[in-house]
Amino acid sequence: MNFEITQKSQKFFLLIDDVKQLTKMRLALSVVFSSLAGYLLASDNIQIQNLFLLLAGGYLIVGASNVYNQILEKDLDFLMDRTKNRPLPGKRMSVKRAIYIAVIMTISGLILLYGINLRTCIFGALAVFVYACLYTPLKTKTPLSVFVGAIPGAIPFMLGWVAFSNNFGIEPGVLFMIQFFWQFPHFWAIGWMLDDDYKKAGFKMLPTGKKDKATAFLIVMYTVWMIIISLIPLGRFTGELNLSLFGGIVVLSLGIIMLYFAIDLMNKLSKIAAKKLMYVSVVYITILQLVYVLDKYLII
């Protein structure tokens, strides 16, 4: 009897682990953090119920997008060392079960976001559609897939603002553009690191198709644009979204650090340099969002 209970417990925990891999839990949580930052930037009084709906709904929407992605790419994932042991290519989960999980998460997530307001729900639905139906199939067709994928990837930061304000204006537009341009150096750095593995599946993630000077130059240029856009709120032309001089100096400093690593990649053209840039980019966007929020609440 105890042996049967132990086996059932092991199967249950293995299933939970597979669901975590399928939904990319850590990535989903980082996206939820972006939504939280956007909400705090918009709010003058935190509505606990709506904040919960945003975080829970956002997590479910991102998780569902990742599940659809892995369903569509299960055969390609099997070809790559990095992904061949995922639940679907590893045959630990059926496609039918994965579809059930994705559909339930999508419906539940959209219902929760609709509980906030219609605009938040629409943007959530748009993120799922673009990620699963456009970005995923385009990855084997053209490097422009990164541009398409940057759209749903940039929605969470502005989604928090829309959730609170029920309005899409200059403020969420700027938040969207910051995260939109950040994704190019971030994902091209990942593409550089994993280029050999991606080629096994036919993914075209680098803008020139090669780990060359031209790709590295584009990474530098998009990093520069990212820095410029992140400083736009200094000009006081962005409605309720503003940045103090001190906050702007911190944001600029963060951008210069990331630019240093982008230039380092252009000089060295190495996988190690790309890996460093990837890690720095994750730290950059996290601290930048924290700085924006703290600048609003702490700077007089």
Buried (B, 14 or more C-beta within 10 A) or exposed (E): EEEEEEEEEEEEEEBEEBBBBBBBBEEBBBBBBBBBBBBBBBBEEEBEEBBEBBBBBBBBBBBBBBBBBBBBBBEBBBBBEEBEEBBBBBEBBEEEBBEEBBEEBBEBBBEBBBBBBEBBBBBBBEBBBBBBEBBBEBBBEEBEBBBBBBBBBBBBBBBBBBBBBEEBBBBBBBBBBBBBBBBBBBBBBBBBBBBEBBBBBEBBBBBEBEBEEEBBBBBBEBBBBBBEBBBBBBEEEBBBBBBBEEBBEBBBEBBEBBBEBBBBBBEEBEBEBBBBBBEBBBEBBBBBBBBBBBBBEEEE
